[in-house]
């Protein structure tokens, strides 16, 4: 961009292509196609919201001094605290998540996956990776590696 905030020559076209591709990707993700596929393919007795909860807990906290809490789960899922609390409670009730006393402060709790929760995560990851592998089936190893590197870089620096 120049001093006036105008794009440099040649940058509008790639940005337009990225923007359009991200909108298509978001639409596909918002329909929860991959979550539903995992439920169907692995005959998982859960709904998509529970898959989201176990995925978030599997991701872990943002830094070492943070613990997985209902508030952090709700924030990452983009839902209010009461909705986050309900879907975490459902995940606990189904046996995929457990509440554990905080090591930092015994009055607080944090969330951990159970063995069943880890199994759900593994199944959904296999489904997603299978779908992504099919989407990139005609790509070379070098193209896959470069895409993975650039996508990770983009996600790390994106503050949408």
C-alpha positions as CSV (number, residue, x, y, z in Angstrom):
1,X,0.0,0.0,0.0
2,X,1.1,3.5,-0.7
3,X,0.9,6.6,1.7
4,X,-2.8,7.1,0.9
5,X,-3.6,3.5,1.7
6,X,-4.1,2.5,-1.9
7,X,-3.0,-0.9,-2.9
8,X,0.3,-1.3,-4.8
9,X,-0.1,-2.3,-8.5
10,X,-0.5,-6.0,-8.8
11,X,-1.8,-6.7,-5.2
12,X,-5.5,-6.3,-5.8
13,X,-5.9,-9.4,-7.9
14,X,-4.3,-11.9,-5.4
15,X,-6.2,-10.2,-2.5
16,X,-9.4,-10.5,-4.4
17,X,-8.7,-14.2,-5.1
18,X,-7.8,-14.9,-1.4
19,X,-10.9,-13.0,-0.2
20,X,-13.3,-14.9,-2.5
21,X,-11.7,-18.2,-1.6
22,X,-11.9,-17.5,2.1
23,X,-15.6,-16.7,1.8
24,X,-16.3,-20.0,0.0
25,X,-14.3,-21.8,2.6
26,X,-16.1,-20.1,5.5
27,X,-19.5,-20.9,3.9
28,X,-18.5,-24.6,3.6
29,X,-17.3,-24.6,7.2
30,X,-20.4,-22.9,8.5
31,X,-22.5,-25.7,7.1
32,X,-20.4,-28.0,9.3
33,X,-19.9,-30.4,6.4
34,X,-16.8,-32.0,7.8
35,X,-18.2,-32.4,11.3
36,X,-21.3,-34.1,10.0
37,X,-19.2,-36.3,7.8
38,X,-17.1,-37.4,10.8
39,X,-20.3,-38.2,12.7
40,X,-21.6,-40.2,9.8
41,X,-18.4,-41.9,8.8
42,X,-17.5,-43.0,12.4
43,X,-21.0,-43.4,13.7
44,X,-20.3,-40.9,16.5
45,X,-23.1,-40.5,19.0
46,X,-22.6,-36.7,19.3
47,X,-23.8,-33.5,17.6
48,X,-21.5,-31.0,15.9
49,X,-21.4,-28.7,18.8
50,X,-19.8,-31.4,21.0
51,X,-17.2,-32.0,18.2
52,X,-16.4,-28.3,18.4
53,X,-15.9,-28.4,22.2
54,X,-13.6,-31.4,22.1
55,X,-11.6,-29.8,19.2
56,X,-11.2,-26.6,21.2
57,X,-10.1,-28.4,24.4
58,X,-7.7,-30.5,22.3
59,X,-6.2,-27.3,21.0
60,X,-5.2,-26.4,24.5
61,X,-4.8,-23.0,26.1
62,X,-3.2,-20.0,24.3
63,X,-0.2,-19.9,26.7
64,X,1.4,-22.0,29.5
65,X,-0.1,-19.9,32.3
66,X,-3.7,-20.3,31.0
67,X,-6.0,-23.3,31.7
68,X,-8.9,-24.5,29.5
69,X,-12.0,-23.0,31.0
70,X,-15.7,-22.8,30.0
71,X,-15.1,-19.1,29.2
72,X,-12.1,-19.9,26.9
73,X,-14.2,-22.6,25.1
74,X,-17.1,-20.1,24.7
75,X,-14.7,-17.4,23.4
76,X,-13.1,-19.7,20.8
77,X,-16.5,-20.9,19.6
78,X,-17.8,-17.4,19.4
79,X,-20.8,-18.1,21.7
80,X,-21.9,-16.4,24.9
81,X,-20.9,-17.8,28.3
82,X,-24.3,-19.4,29.0
83,X,-24.3,-21.2,25.6
84,X,-20.7,-22.3,26.2
85,X,-21.6,-23.6,29.6
86,X,-24.5,-25.6,28.2
87,X,-22.4,-27.3,25.5
88,X,-19.5,-28.0,27.8
89,X,-22.0,-29.5,30.3
90,X,-23.4,-31.7,27.5
91,X,-19.8,-32.8,26.6
92,X,-19.2,-33.7,30.3
93,X,-22.5,-35.5,30.6
94,X,-21.6,-37.6,27.5
95,X,-18.2,-38.5,29.0
96,X,-16.0,-36.7,26.5
97,X,-14.8,-33.9,28.8
98,X,-14.1,-33.8,32.5
99,X,-13.9,-31.0,35.0
100,X,-10.7,-31.0,37.1
101,X,-9.7,-28.7,40.0
102,X,-7.2,-26.1,39.0
103,X,-3.6,-26.6,40.2
104,X,-3.3,-22.8,40.5
105,X,-6.5,-22.2,42.4
106,X,-8.6,-25.0,43.9
107,X,-11.7,-22.9,43.6
108,X,-11.5,-22.9,39.8
109,X,-11.9,-25.8,37.5
110,X,-10.4,-26.5,34.1
111,X,-11.4,-28.9,31.4
112,X,-9.7,-32.0,30.0
113,X,-10.5,-34.5,27.5
114,X,-11.3,-38.1,28.6
115,X,-10.1,-41.1,26.6
116,X,-13.5,-41.1,24.8
117,X,-13.0,-37.4,24.0
118,X,-9.6,-38.1,22.6
119,X,-11.1,-40.9,20.4
120,X,-13.6,-38.4,19.1
121,X,-10.9,-35.9,18.3
122,X,-8.8,-38.6,16.5
123,X,-11.9,-39.7,14.4
124,X,-12.8,-36.2,13.4
125,X,-9.2,-35.4,12.5
126,X,-9.0,-38.5,10.3
127,X,-12.1,-37.4,8.5
128,X,-10.9,-33.9,7.9
129,X,-7.5,-35.0,6.8
130,X,-9.1,-37.5,4.4
131,X,-11.2,-34.7,2.9
132,X,-8.2,-32.4,2.6
133,X,-6.1,-35.2,1.0
134,X,-8.7,-35.7,-1.6
135,X,-8.9,-31.9,-2.3
136,X,-5.1,-31.9,-2.8
137,X,-4.8,-35.3,-4.5
138,X,-3.3,-33.8,-7.7
139,X,-0.8,-31.7,-5.8
140,X,2.9,-32.5,-5.5
141,X,4.5,-33.0,-2.1
142,X,6.2,-29.6,-2.6
143,X,2.9,-27.9,-3.3
144,X,1.3,-29.4,-0.2
145,X,4.2,-28.4,2.0
146,X,4.2,-24.9,0.6
147,X,0.5,-24.5,1.1
148,X,0.7,-25.8,4.7
149,X,3.5,-23.4,5.4
150,X,1.7,-20.4,3.9
151,X,-1.6,-21.3,5.5
152,X,-0.1,-21.6,8.9
153,X,1.7,-18.3,8.5
154,X,-1.6,-16.6,7.3
155,X,-3.6,-18.0,10.3
156,X,-0.9,-17.0,12.7
157,X,-0.8,-13.4,11.6
158,X,-4.5,-13.0,10.7
159,X,-6.4,-10.9,13.2
160,X,-9.9,-10.8,11.6
